[in-house]
């Protein structure tokens, strides 16, 4: 279920976005070359509709947040507001 539009999404590819950097204290992640990063970015951009990529009047890309992500976002905003409001003692 897409929480942004309330529709069931069926034609998509889910990719794993988590990679371990350290495992048992040992560095496991290998940084890709700049060329590899550039190539991956170009491939991913090809997946987007041109309406999001055009320079003049691009369409806004809809992004939805899960309930947990939304709650966490609101919690962090509130924590930041409370931290900013604290008086500074000299």
PDB file with one MODEL, atoms N, CA, C and O in Angstrom:
MODEL        1
ATOM      1  N   UNK A   1       0.858  -1.186   0.000  1.00  0.00           N
ATOM      2  CA  UNK A   1       0.000   0.000   0.000  1.00  0.00           C
ATOM      3  C   UNK A   1       0.892   1.233   0.000  1.00  0.00           C
ATOM      4  O   UNK A   1       1.796   1.355   0.827  1.00  0.00           O
ATOM      5  N   UNK A   2       0.636   2.135  -0.920  1.00  0.00           N
ATOM      6  CA  UNK A   2       1.354   3.407  -0.988  1.00  0.00           C
ATOM      7  C   UNK A   2       0.641   4.378  -0.051  1.00  0.00           C
ATOM      8  O   UNK A   2      -0.513   4.736  -0.285  1.00  0.00           O
ATOM      9  N   UNK A   3       1.328   4.803   1.007  1.00  0.00           N
ATOM     10  CA  UNK A   3       0.680   5.672   1.992  1.00  0.00           C
ATOM     11  C   UNK A   3       0.440   7.072   1.452  1.00  0.00           C
ATOM     12  O   UNK A   3      -0.376   7.807   2.008  1.00  0.00           O
ATOM     13  N   UNK A   4       1.131   7.462   0.381  1.00  0.00           N
ATOM     14  CA  UNK A   4       0.940   8.798  -0.198  1.00  0.00           C
ATOM     15  C   UNK A   4      -0.398   8.884  -0.925  1.00  0.00           C
ATOM     16  O   UNK A   4      -1.162   9.826  -0.715  1.00  0.00           O
ATOM     17  N   UNK A   5      -0.679   7.907  -1.774  1.00  0.00           N
ATOM     18  CA  UNK A   5      -1.880   7.989  -2.604  1.00  0.00           C
ATOM     19  C   UNK A   5      -2.999   7.055  -2.142  1.00  0.00           C
ATOM     20  O   UNK A   5      -4.138   7.189  -2.591  1.00  0.00           O
ATOM     21  N   UNK A   6      -2.688   6.110  -1.251  1.00  0.00           N
ATOM     22  CA  UNK A   6      -3.680   5.159  -0.797  1.00  0.00           C
ATOM     23  C   UNK A   6      -3.958   4.067  -1.815  1.00  0.00           C
ATOM     24  O   UNK A   6      -4.964   3.365  -1.715  1.00  0.00           O
ATOM     25  N   UNK A   7      -3.070   3.918  -2.799  1.00  0.00           N
ATOM     26  CA  UNK A   7      -3.257   2.913  -3.842  1.00  0.00           C
ATOM     27  C   UNK A   7      -2.345   1.723  -3.593  1.00  0.00           C
ATOM     28  O   UNK A   7      -1.315   1.837  -2.928  1.00  0.00           O
ATOM     29  N   UNK A   8      -2.735   0.597  -4.133  1.00  0.00           N
ATOM     30  CA  UNK A   8      -1.889  -0.597  -4.099  1.00  0.00           C
ATOM     31  C   UNK A   8      -0.926  -0.500  -5.284  1.00  0.00           C
ATOM     32  O   UNK A   8      -1.362  -0.344  -6.424  1.00  0.00           O
ATOM     33  N   UNK A   9       0.362  -0.591  -5.026  1.00  0.00           N
ATOM     34  CA  UNK A   9       1.381  -0.496  -6.067  1.00  0.00           C
ATOM     35  C   UNK A   9       1.828  -1.912  -6.408  1.00  0.00           C
ATOM     36  O   UNK A   9       2.194  -2.682  -5.520  1.00  0.00           O
ATOM     37  N   UNK A  10       1.799  -2.258  -7.703  1.00  0.00           N
ATOM     38  CA  UNK A  10       2.138  -3.617  -8.101  1.00  0.00           C
ATOM     39  C   UNK A  10       3.316  -3.690  -9.070  1.00  0.00           C
ATOM     40  O   UNK A  10       3.998  -4.714  -9.116  1.00  0.00           O
ATOM     41  N   UNK A  11       3.575  -2.646  -9.839  1.00  0.00           N
ATOM     42  CA  UNK A  11       4.622  -2.693 -10.849  1.00  0.00           C
ATOM     43  C   UNK A  11       5.846  -1.917 -10.352  1.00  0.00           C
ATOM     44  O   UNK A  11       6.040  -0.760 -10.723  1.00  0.00           O
ATOM     45  N   UNK A  12       6.668  -2.550  -9.516  1.00  0.00           N
ATOM     46  CA  UNK A  12       7.836  -1.878  -8.975  1.00  0.00           C
ATOM     47  C   UNK A  12       8.919  -2.913  -8.681  1.00  0.00           C
ATOM     48  O   UNK A  12       8.664  -4.116  -8.625  1.00  0.00           O
ATOM     49  N   UNK A  13      10.129  -2.405  -8.498  1.00  0.00           N
ATOM     50  CA  UNK A  13      11.254  -3.249  -8.106  1.00  0.00           C
ATOM     51  C   UNK A  13      11.802  -2.707  -6.799  1.00  0.00           C
ATOM     52  O   UNK A  13      12.220  -1.551  -6.728  1.00  0.00           O
ATOM     53  N   UNK A  14      11.802  -3.526  -5.775  1.00  0.00           N
ATOM     54  CA  UNK A  14      12.345  -3.125  -4.479  1.00  0.00           C
ATOM     55  C   UNK A  14      13.816  -3.520  -4.425  1.00  0.00           C
ATOM     56  O   UNK A  14      14.176  -4.660  -4.717  1.00  0.00           O
ATOM     57  N   UNK A  15      14.648  -2.576  -4.054  1.00  0.00           N
ATOM     58  CA  UNK A  15      16.088  -2.829  -3.964  1.00  0.00           C
ATOM     59  C   UNK A  15      16.534  -2.745  -2.512  1.00  0.00           C
ATOM     60  O   UNK A  15      16.025  -1.926  -1.747  1.00  0.00           O
ATOM     61  N   UNK A  16      17.470  -3.578  -2.139  1.00  0.00           N
ATOM     62  CA  UNK A  16      18.057  -3.531  -0.800  1.00  0.00           C
ATOM     63  C   UNK A  16      18.918  -2.267  -0.711  1.00  0.00           C
ATOM     64  O   UNK A  16      19.826  -2.072  -1.519  1.00  0.00           O
ATOM     65  N   UNK A  17      18.634  -1.428   0.256  1.00  0.00           N
ATOM     66  CA  UNK A  17      19.394  -0.180   0.375  1.00  0.00           C
ATOM     67  C   UNK A  17      20.361  -0.199   1.560  1.00  0.00           C
ATOM     68  O   UNK A  17      21.122   0.749   1.753  1.00  0.00           O
ATOM     69  N   UNK A  18      20.335  -1.259   2.345  1.00  0.00           N
ATOM     70  CA  UNK A  18      21.213  -1.366   3.502  1.00  0.00           C
ATOM     71  C   UNK A  18      22.435  -2.200   3.152  1.00  0.00           C
ATOM     72  O   UNK A  18      22.319  -3.298   2.607  1.00  0.00           O
ATOM     73  N   UNK A  19      23.590  -1.675   3.467  1.00  0.00           N
ATOM     74  CA  UNK A  19      24.826  -2.445   3.305  1.00  0.00           C
ATOM     75  C   UNK A  19      25.620  -2.330   4.599  1.00  0.00           C
ATOM     76  O   UNK A  19      25.742  -1.247   5.173  1.00  0.00           O
ATOM     77  N   UNK A  20      26.154  -3.449   5.047  1.00  0.00           N
ATOM     78  CA  UNK A  20      26.987  -3.428   6.241  1.00  0.00           C
ATOM     79  C   UNK A  20      28.303  -2.724   5.927  1.00  0.00           C
ATOM     80  O   UNK A  20      28.948  -3.013   4.919  1.00  0.00           O
ATOM     81  N   UNK A  21      28.687  -1.814   6.787  1.00  0.00           N
ATOM     82  CA  UNK A  21      29.965  -1.120   6.637  1.00  0.00           C
ATOM     83  C   UNK A  21      31.018  -1.858   7.462  1.00  0.00           C
ATOM     84  O   UNK A  21      32.115  -2.145   6.983  1.00  0.00           O
ATOM     85  N   UNK A  22      30.666  -2.153   8.691  1.00  0.00           N
ATOM     86  CA  UNK A  22      31.549  -2.909   9.574  1.00  0.00           C
ATOM     87  C   UNK A  22      30.829  -4.176  10.022  1.00  0.00           C
ATOM     88  O   UNK A  22      29.634  -4.147  10.314  1.00  0.00           O
ATOM     89  N   UNK A  23      31.552  -5.276  10.074  1.00  0.00           N
ATOM     90  CA  UNK A  23      31.037  -6.520  10.621  1.00  0.00           C
ATOM     91  C   UNK A  23      32.056  -7.017  11.636  1.00  0.00           C
ATOM     92  O   UNK A  23      33.216  -7.265  11.307  1.00  0.00           O
ATOM     93  N   UNK A  24      31.593  -7.157  12.887  1.00  0.00           N
ATOM     94  CA  UNK A  24      32.476  -7.566  13.989  1.00  0.00           C
ATOM     95  C   UNK A  24      33.712  -6.679  14.088  1.00  0.00           C
ATOM     96  O   UNK A  24      34.820  -7.157  14.329  1.00  0.00           O
ATOM     97  N   UNK A  25      33.499  -5.367  13.895  1.00  0.00           N
ATOM     98  CA  UNK A  25      34.599  -4.418  14.034  1.00  0.00           C
ATOM     99  C   UNK A  25      35.526  -4.331  12.832  1.00  0.00           C
ATOM    100  O   UNK A  25      36.481  -3.554  12.845  1.00  0.00           O
ATOM    101  N   UNK A  26      35.261  -5.112  11.795  1.00  0.00           N
ATOM    102  CA  UNK A  26      36.130  -5.120  10.618  1.00  0.00           C
ATOM    103  C   UNK A  26      35.423  -4.409   9.462  1.00  0.00           C
ATOM    104  O   UNK A  26      34.252  -4.669   9.186  1.00  0.00           O
ATOM    105  N   UNK A  27      36.147  -3.510   8.790  1.00  0.00           N
ATOM    106  CA  UNK A  27      35.602  -2.794   7.643  1.00  0.00           C
ATOM    107  C   UNK A  27      35.314  -3.775   6.514  1.00  0.00           C
ATOM    108  O   UNK A  27      36.215  -4.464   6.037  1.00  0.00           O
ATOM    109  N   UNK A  28      34.045  -3.835   6.087  1.00  0.00           N
ATOM    110  CA  UNK A  28      33.642  -4.767   5.038  1.00  0.00           C
ATOM    111  C   UNK A  28      33.224  -4.062   3.751  1.00  0.00           C
ATOM    112  O   UNK A  28      33.252  -4.667   2.679  1.00  0.00           O
ATOM    113  N   UNK A  29      32.843  -2.808   3.842  1.00  0.00           N
ATOM    114  CA  UNK A  29      32.328  -2.083   2.688  1.00  0.00           C
ATOM    115  C   UNK A  29      33.468  -1.562   1.829  1.00  0.00           C
ATOM    116  O   UNK A  29      34.448  -1.015   2.335  1.00  0.00           O
ATOM    117  N   UNK A  30      33.327  -1.737   0.547  1.00  0.00           N
ATOM    118  CA  UNK A  30      34.298  -1.210  -0.402  1.00  0.00           C
ATOM    119  C   UNK A  30      33.631  -0.085  -1.192  1.00  0.00           C
ATOM    120  O   UNK A  30      32.606  -0.295  -1.840  1.00  0.00           O
ATOM    121  N   UNK A  31      34.212   1.088  -1.134  1.00  0.00           N
ATOM    122  CA  UNK A  31      33.646   2.245  -1.817  1.00  0.00           C
ATOM    123  C   UNK A  31      33.790   2.058  -3.325  1.00  0.00           C
ATOM    124  O   UNK A  31      34.890   1.804  -3.815  1.00  0.00           O
ATOM    125  N   UNK A  32      32.682   2.181  -4.067  1.00  0.00           N
ATOM    126  CA  UNK A  32      32.775   2.038  -5.522  1.00  0.00           C
ATOM    127  C   UNK A  32      33.549   3.206  -6.135  1.00  0.00           C
ATOM    128  O   UNK A  32      33.655   4.276  -5.535  1.00  0.00           O
ATOM    129  N   UNK A  33      34.076   2.990  -7.313  1.00  0.00           N
ATOM    130  CA  UNK A  33      34.801   4.052  -8.008  1.00  0.00           C
ATOM    131  C   UNK A  33      33.831   5.163  -8.395  1.00  0.00           C
ATOM    132  O   UNK A  33      32.620   4.951  -8.452  1.00  0.00           O
ATOM    133  N   UNK A  34      34.366   6.324  -8.653  1.00  0.00           N
ATOM    134  CA  UNK A  34      33.544   7.450  -9.082  1.00  0.00           C
ATOM    135  C   UNK A  34      32.806   7.100 -10.371  1.00  0.00           C
ATOM    136  O   UNK A  34      31.641   7.458 -10.542  1.00  0.00           O
ATOM    137  N   UNK A  35      33.473   6.413 -11.258  1.00  0.00           N
ATOM    138  CA  UNK A  35      32.861   6.005 -12.528  1.00  0.00           C
ATOM    139  C   UNK A  35      31.677   5.060 -12.280  1.00  0.00           C
ATOM    140  O   UNK A  35      30.646   5.175 -12.943  1.00  0.00           O
ATOM    141  N   UNK A  36      31.823   4.129 -11.330  1.00  0.00           N
ATOM    142  CA  UNK A  36      30.743   3.196 -11.007  1.00  0.00           C
ATOM    143  C   UNK A  36      29.554   3.932 -10.388  1.00  0.00           C
ATOM    144  O   UNK A  36      28.402   3.625 -10.695  1.00  0.00           O
ATOM    145  N   UNK A  37      29.831   4.892  -9.527  1.00  0.00           N
ATOM    146  CA  UNK A  37      28.768   5.687  -8.899  1.00  0.00           C
ATOM    147  C   UNK A  37      28.031   6.488  -9.977  1.00  0.00           C
ATOM    148  O   UNK A  37      26.802   6.543  -9.986  1.00  0.00           O
ATOM    149  N   UNK A  38      28.788   7.102 -10.877  1.00  0.00           N
ATOM    150  CA  UNK A  38      28.200   7.886 -11.956  1.00  0.00           C
ATOM    151  C   UNK A  38      27.326   7.004 -12.857  1.00  0.00           C
ATOM    152  O   UNK A  38      26.228   7.403 -13.244  1.00  0.00           O
ATOM    153  N   UNK A  39      27.805   5.833 -13.180  1.00  0.00           N
ATOM    154  CA  UNK A  39      27.067   4.906 -14.031  1.00  0.00           C
ATOM    155  C   UNK A  39      25.769   4.471 -13.354  1.00  0.00           C
ATOM    156  O   UNK A  39      24.719   4.435 -13.996  1.00  0.00           O
ATOM    157  N   UNK A  40      25.831   4.143 -12.075  1.00  0.00           N
ATOM    158  CA  UNK A  40      24.644   3.725 -11.322  1.00  0.00           C
ATOM    159  C   UNK A  40      23.618   4.861 -11.276  1.00  0.00           C
ATOM    160  O   UNK A  40      22.426   4.634 -11.482  1.00  0.00           O
ATOM    161  N   UNK A  41      24.083   6.072 -11.006  1.00  0.00           N
ATOM    162  CA  UNK A  41      23.173   7.224 -10.948  1.00  0.00           C
ATOM    163  C   UNK A  41      22.489   7.428 -12.296  1.00  0.00           C
ATOM    164  O   UNK A  41      21.288   7.690 -12.356  1.00  0.00           O
ATOM    165  N   UNK A  42      23.255   7.307 -13.373  1.00  0.00           N
ATOM    166  CA  UNK A  42      22.689   7.470 -14.717  1.00  0.00           C
ATOM    167  C   UNK A  42      21.633   6.391 -14.984  1.00  0.00           C
ATOM    168  O   UNK A  42      20.568   6.693 -15.524  1.00  0.00           O
ATOM    169  N   UNK A  43      21.916   5.155 -14.617  1.00  0.00           N
ATOM    170  CA  UNK A  43      20.954   4.054 -14.809  1.00  0.00           C
ATOM    171  C   UNK A  43      19.665   4.322 -14.033  1.00  0.00           C
ATOM    172  O   UNK A  43      18.567   4.111 -14.548  1.00  0.00           O
ATOM    173  N   UNK A  44      19.804   4.783 -12.800  1.00  0.00           N
ATOM    174  CA  UNK A  44      18.629   5.031 -11.970  1.00  0.00           C
ATOM    175  C   UNK A  44      17.806   6.198 -12.510  1.00  0.00           C
ATOM    176  O   UNK A  44      16.577   6.165 -12.455  1.00  0.00           O
ATOM    177  N   UNK A  45      18.472   7.230 -13.031  1.00  0.00           N
ATOM    178  CA  UNK A  45      17.753   8.367 -13.601  1.00  0.00           C
ATOM    179  C   UNK A  45      16.928   7.961 -14.814  1.00  0.00           C
ATOM    180  O   UNK A  45      15.886   8.555 -15.089  1.00  0.00           O
ATOM    181  N   UNK A  46      17.392   6.952 -15.535  1.00  0.00           N
ATOM    182  CA  UNK A  46      16.654   6.479 -16.714  1.00  0.00           C
ATOM    183  C   UNK A  46      15.320   5.857 -16.321  1.00  0.00           C
ATOM    184  O   UNK A  46      14.417   5.754 -17.151  1.00  0.00           O
ATOM    185  N   UNK A  47      15.186   5.440 -15.057  1.00  0.00           N
ATOM    186  CA  UNK A  47      13.948   4.828 -14.586  1.00  0.00           C
ATOM    187  C   UNK A  47      12.852   5.862 -14.299  1.00  0.00           C
ATOM    188  O   UNK A  47      11.670   5.524 -14.241  1.00  0.00           O
ATOM    189  N   UNK A  48      13.256   7.124 -14.120  1.00  0.00           N
ATOM    190  CA  UNK A  48      12.293   8.180 -13.808  1.00  0.00           C
ATOM    191  C   UNK A  48      11.606   8.691 -15.065  1.00  0.00           C
ATOM    192  O   UNK A  48      12.214   8.766 -16.133  1.00  0.00           O
ATOM    193  N   UNK A  49      10.356   9.034 -14.929  1.00  0.00           N
ATOM    194  CA  UNK A  49       9.619   9.649 -16.024  1.00  0.00           C
ATOM    195  C   UNK A  49      10.233  11.003 -16.355  1.00  0.00           C
ATOM    196  O   UNK A  49      10.754  11.686 -15.473  1.00  0.00           O
ATOM    197  N   UNK A  50      10.173  11.386 -17.617  1.00  0.00           N
ATOM    198  CA  UNK A  50      10.750  12.671 -18.038  1.00  0.00           C
ATOM    199  C   UNK A  50      10.067  13.854 -17.371  1.00  0.00           C
ATOM    200  O   UNK A  50      10.665  14.925 -17.266  1.00  0.00           O
ATOM    201  N   UNK A  51       8.816  13.685 -16.911  1.00  0.00           N
ATOM    202  CA  UNK A  51       8.126  14.805 -16.263  1.00  0.00           C
ATOM    203  C   UNK A  51       8.826  15.239 -14.971  1.00  0.00           C
ATOM    204  O   UNK A  51       8.685  16.384 -14.541  1.00  0.00           O
ATOM    205  N   UNK A  52       9.581  14.322 -14.354  1.00  0.00           N
ATOM    206  CA  UNK A  52      10.323  14.661 -13.133  1.00  0.00           C
ATOM    207  C   UNK A  52      11.714  15.209 -13.449  1.00  0.00           C
ATOM    208  O   UNK A  52      12.326  15.860 -12.602  1.00  0.00           O
ATOM    209  N   UNK A  53      12.213  14.959 -14.637  1.00  0.00           N
ATOM    210  CA  UNK A  53      13.584  15.337 -14.981  1.00  0.00           C
ATOM    211  C   UNK A  53      13.685  16.615 -15.812  1.00  0.00           C
ATOM    212  O   UNK A  53      14.774  17.165 -15.980  1.00  0.00           O
ATOM    213  N   UNK A  54      12.559  17.082 -16.327  1.00  0.00           N
ATOM    214  CA  UNK A  54      12.634  18.267 -17.193  1.00  0.00           C
ATOM    215  C   UNK A  54      13.075  19.485 -16.383  1.00  0.00           C
ATOM    216  O   UNK A  54      12.796  19.590 -15.189  1.00  0.00           O
ATOM    217  N   UNK A  55      13.760  20.389 -17.050  1.00  0.00           N
ATOM    218  CA  UNK A  55      14.292  21.595 -16.401  1.00  0.00           C
ATOM    219  C   UNK A  55      13.183  22.618 -16.163  1.00  0.00           C
ATOM    220  O   UNK A  55      13.120  23.225 -15.094  1.00  0.00           O
ATOM    221  N   UNK A  56      12.318  22.812 -17.143  1.00  0.00           N
ATOM    222  CA  UNK A  56      11.243  23.792 -17.043  1.00  0.00           C
ATOM    223  C   UNK A  56       9.983  23.139 -16.480  1.00  0.00           C
ATOM    224  O   UNK A  56       9.456  22.196 -17.069  1.00  0.00           O
ATOM    225  N   UNK A  57       9.513  23.623 -15.372  1.00  0.00           N
ATOM    226  CA  UNK A  57       8.303  23.125 -14.713  1.00  0.00           C
ATOM    227  C   UNK A  57       8.301  21.617 -14.454  1.00  0.00           C
ATOM    228  O   UNK A  57       7.389  20.916 -14.895  1.00  0.00           O
ATOM    229  N   UNK A  58       9.306  21.117 -13.748  1.00  0.00           N
ATOM    230  CA  UNK A  58       9.298  19.679 -13.451  1.00  0.00           C
ATOM    231  C   UNK A  58       8.157  19.347 -12.490  1.00  0.00           C
ATOM    232  O   UNK A  58       7.793  20.155 -11.636  1.00  0.00           O
ATOM    233  N   UNK A  59       7.606  18.155 -12.643  1.00  0.00           N
ATOM    234  CA  UNK A  59       6.565  17.690 -11.727  1.00  0.00           C
ATOM    235  C   UNK A  59       7.208  17.329 -10.393  1.00  0.00           C
ATOM    236  O   UNK A  59       8.357  16.889 -10.348  1.00  0.00           O
ATOM    237  N   UNK A  60       6.466  17.517  -9.315  1.00  0.00           N
ATOM    238  CA  UNK A  60       6.971  17.111  -8.005  1.00  0.00           C
ATOM    239  C   UNK A  60       6.924  15.595  -7.918  1.00  0.00           C
ATOM    240  O   UNK A  60       5.937  14.971  -8.310  1.00  0.00           O
ATOM    241  N   UNK A  61       7.992  15.008  -7.402  1.00  0.00           N
ATOM    242  CA  UNK A  61       8.040  13.563  -7.259  1.00  0.00           C
ATOM    243  C   UNK A  61       7.343  13.174  -5.956  1.00  0.00           C
ATOM    244  O   UNK A  61       7.760  13.617  -4.885  1.00  0.00           O
ATOM    245  N   UNK A  62       6.297  12.359  -6.024  1.00  0.00           N
ATOM    246  CA  UNK A  62       5.567  12.010  -4.801  1.00  0.00           C
ATOM    247  C   UNK A  62       6.379  11.056  -3.920  1.00  0.00           C
ATOM    248  O   UNK A  62       6.900  10.044  -4.391  1.00  0.00           O
ATOM    249  N   UNK A  63       6.470  11.392  -2.665  1.00  0.00           N
ATOM    250  CA  UNK A  63       7.197  10.555  -1.711  1.00  0.00           C
ATOM    251  C   UNK A  63       6.283  10.292  -0.528  1.00  0.00           C
ATOM    252  O   UNK A  63       5.688  11.215   0.027  1.00  0.00           O
ATOM    253  N   UNK A  64       6.177   9.042  -0.152  1.00  0.00           N
ATOM    254  CA  UNK A  64       5.341   8.707   0.992  1.00  0.00           C
ATOM    255  C   UNK A  64       6.218   8.169   2.120  1.00  0.00           C
ATOM    256  O   UNK A  64       7.287   7.604   1.889  1.00  0.00           O
ATOM    257  N   UNK A  65       5.744   8.356   3.323  1.00  0.00           N
ATOM    258  CA  UNK A  65       6.454   7.873   4.506  1.00  0.00           C
ATOM    259  C   UNK A  65       5.586   6.842   5.209  1.00  0.00           C
ATOM    260  O   UNK A  65       4.366   6.985   5.287  1.00  0.00           O
ATOM    261  N   UNK A  66       6.229   5.811   5.713  1.00  0.00           N
ATOM    262  CA  UNK A  66       5.488   4.849   6.525  1.00  0.00           C
ATOM    263  C   UNK A  66       5.063   5.544   7.816  1.00  0.00           C
ATOM    264  O   UNK A  66       5.598   6.595   8.171  1.00  0.00           O
ATOM    265  N   UNK A  67       4.118   4.960   8.500  1.00  0.00           N
ATOM    266  CA  UNK A  67       3.658   5.537   9.774  1.00  0.00           C
ATOM    267  C   UNK A  67       4.812   5.661  10.760  1.00  0.00           C
ATOM    268  O   UNK A  67       4.931   6.675  11.447  1.00  0.00           O
ATOM    269  N   UNK A  68       5.666   4.636  10.838  1.00  0.00           N
ATOM    270  CA  UNK A  68       6.806   4.677  11.766  1.00  0.00           C
ATOM    271  C   UNK A  68       7.785   5.785  11.388  1.00  0.00           C
ATOM    272  O   UNK A  68       8.301   6.489  12.255  1.00  0.00           O
ATOM    273  N   UNK A  69       8.036   5.934  10.088  1.00  0.00           N
ATOM    274  CA  UNK A  69       8.957   6.980   9.645  1.00  0.00           C
ATOM    275  C   UNK A  69       8.380   8.354   9.930  1.00  0.00           C
ATOM    276  O   UNK A  69       9.099   9.246  10.381  1.00  0.00           O
ATOM    277  N   UNK A  70       7.091   8.539   9.673  1.00  0.00           N
ATOM    278  CA  UNK A  70       6.433   9.818   9.952  1.00  0.00           C
ATOM    279  C   UNK A  70       6.490  10.136  11.447  1.00  0.00           C
ATOM    280  O   UNK A  70       6.816  11.260  11.831  1.00  0.00           O
ATOM    281  N   UNK A  71       6.176   9.157  12.283  1.00  0.00           N
ATOM    282  CA  UNK A  71       6.217   9.365  13.731  1.00  0.00           C
ATOM    283  C   UNK A  71       7.630   9.731  14.188  1.00  0.00           C
ATOM    284  O   UNK A  71       7.806  10.618  15.023  1.00  0.00           O
ATOM    285  N   UNK A  72       8.633   9.047  13.638  1.00  0.00           N
ATOM    286  CA  UNK A  72      10.010   9.345  14.000  1.00  0.00           C
ATOM    287  C   UNK A  72      10.393  10.760  13.566  1.00  0.00           C
ATOM    288  O   UNK A  72      11.060  11.481  14.308  1.00  0.00           O
ATOM    289  N   UNK A  73       9.974  11.151  12.379  1.00  0.00           N
ATOM    290  CA  UNK A  73      10.259  12.504  11.879  1.00  0.00           C
ATOM    291  C   UNK A  73       9.661  13.548  12.822  1.00  0.00           C
ATOM    292  O   UNK A  73      10.337  14.499  13.215  1.00  0.00           O
ATOM    293  N   UNK A  74       8.388  13.364  13.182  1.00  0.00           N
ATOM    294  CA  UNK A  74       7.713  14.324  14.060  1.00  0.00           C
ATOM    295  C   UNK A  74       8.372  14.372  15.442  1.00  0.00           C
ATOM    296  O   UNK A  74       8.493  15.439  16.044  1.00  0.00           O
ATOM    297  N   UNK A  75       8.794  13.211  15.933  1.00  0.00           N
ATOM    298  CA  UNK A  75       9.477  13.140  17.231  1.00  0.00           C
ATOM    299  C   UNK A  75      10.784  13.926  17.186  1.00  0.00           C
ATOM    300  O   UNK A  75      11.084  14.683  18.109  1.00  0.00           O
ATOM    301  N   UNK A  76      11.560  13.754  16.121  1.00  0.00           N
ATOM    302  CA  UNK A  76      12.840  14.460  15.981  1.00  0.00           C
ATOM    303  C   UNK A  76      12.627  15.963  15.856  1.00  0.00           C
ATOM    304  O   UNK A  76      13.401  16.744  16.410  1.00  0.00           O
ATOM    305  N   UNK A  77      11.597  16.372  15.143  1.00  0.00           N
ATOM    306  CA  UNK A  77      11.300  17.800  15.019  1.00  0.00           C
ATOM    307  C   UNK A  77      10.952  18.378  16.379  1.00  0.00           C
ATOM    308  O   UNK A  77      11.431  19.452  16.742  1.00  0.00           O
ATOM    309  N   UNK A  78      10.122  17.670  17.133  1.00  0.00           N
ATOM    310  CA  UNK A  78       9.736  18.142  18.463  1.00  0.00           C
ATOM    311  C   UNK A  78      10.945  18.216  19.398  1.00  0.00           C
ATOM    312  O   UNK A  78      11.090  19.178  20.153  1.00  0.00           O
ATOM    313  N   UNK A  79      11.812  17.199  19.348  1.00  0.00           N
ATOM    314  CA  UNK A  79      13.021  17.202  20.171  1.00  0.00           C
ATOM    315  C   UNK A  79      13.913  18.391  19.822  1.00  0.00           C
ATOM    316  O   UNK A  79      14.489  19.023  20.707  1.00  0.00           O
ATOM    317  N   UNK A  80      14.020  18.683  18.554  1.00  0.00           N
ATOM    318  CA  UNK A  80      14.849  19.812  18.114  1.00  0.00           C
ATOM    319  C   UNK A  80      14.243  21.127  18.582  1.00  0.00           C
ATOM    320  O   UNK A  80      14.964  22.005  19.056  1.00  0.00           O
ATOM    321  N   UNK A  81      12.929  21.274  18.457  1.00  0.00           N
ATOM    322  CA  UNK A  81      12.258  22.488  18.936  1.00  0.00           C
ATOM    323  C   UNK A  81      12.489  22.674  20.428  1.00  0.00           C
ATOM    324  O   UNK A  81      12.800  23.776  20.879  1.00  0.00           O
ATOM    325  N   UNK A  82      12.339  21.597  21.193  1.00  0.00           N
ATOM    326  CA  UNK A  82      12.533  21.680  22.647  1.00  0.00           C
ATOM    327  C   UNK A  82      13.969  22.031  22.989  1.00  0.00           C
ATOM    328  O   UNK A  82      14.213  22.780  23.936  1.00  0.00           O
ATOM    329  N   UNK A  83      14.909  21.509  22.244  1.00  0.00           N
ATOM    330  CA  UNK A  83      16.331  21.803  22.487  1.00  0.00           C
ATOM    331  C   UNK A  83      16.623  23.279  22.192  1.00  0.00           C
ATOM    332  O   UNK A  83      17.379  23.921  22.921  1.00  0.00           O
ATOM    333  N   UNK A  84      16.030  23.804  21.140  1.00  0.00           N
ATOM    334  CA  UNK A  84      16.264  25.197  20.758  1.00  0.00           C
ATOM    335  C   UNK A  84      15.646  26.137  21.763  1.00  0.00           C
ATOM    336  O   UNK A  84      16.192  27.212  22.012  1.00  0.00           O
ATOM    337  N   UNK A  85      14.527  25.768  22.345  1.00  0.00           N
ATOM    338  CA  UNK A  85      13.811  26.630  23.287  1.00  0.00           C
ATOM    339  C   UNK A  85      14.454  26.716  24.664  1.00  0.00           C
ATOM    340  O   UNK A  85      14.118  27.602  25.450  1.00  0.00           O
ATOM    341  N   UNK A  86      15.382  25.800  24.969  1.00  0.00           N
ATOM    342  CA  UNK A  86      15.996  25.812  26.293  1.00  0.00           C
ATOM    343  C   UNK A  86      16.782  27.104  26.497  1.00  0.00           C
ATOM    344  O   UNK A  86      17.542  27.517  25.621  1.00  0.00           O
ATOM    345  N   UNK A  87      16.600  27.736  27.641  1.00  0.00           N
ATOM    346  CA  UNK A  87      17.349  28.983  27.895  1.00  0.00           C
ATOM    347  C   UNK A  87      18.832  28.675  28.104  1.00  0.00           C
ATOM    348  O   UNK A  87      19.217  27.632  28.633  1.00  0.00           O
ATOM    349  N   UNK A  88      19.624  29.617  27.670  1.00  0.00           N
ATOM    350  CA  UNK A  88      21.074  29.487  27.829  1.00  0.00           C
ATOM    351  C   UNK A  88      21.473  30.172  29.121  1.00  0.00           C
ATOM    352  O   UNK A  88      21.176  31.349  29.320  1.00  0.00           O
ATOM    353  N   UNK A  89      22.154  29.433  30.014  1.00  0.00           N
ATOM    354  CA  UNK A  89      22.607  29.996  31.269  1.00  0.00           C
ATOM    355  C   UNK A  89      24.049  30.465  31.114  1.00  0.00           C
ATOM    356  O   UNK A  89      24.906  29.719  30.642  1.00  0.00           O
ATOM    357  N   UNK A  90      24.303  31.686  31.507  1.00  0.00           N
ATOM    358  CA  UNK A  90      25.659  32.239  31.405  1.00  0.00           C
ATOM    359  C   UNK A  90      26.370  32.208  32.722  1.00  0.00           C
ATOM    360  O   UNK A  90      27.521  32.635  32.813  1.00  0.00           O
TER     361      UNK A  90
ENDMDL
END
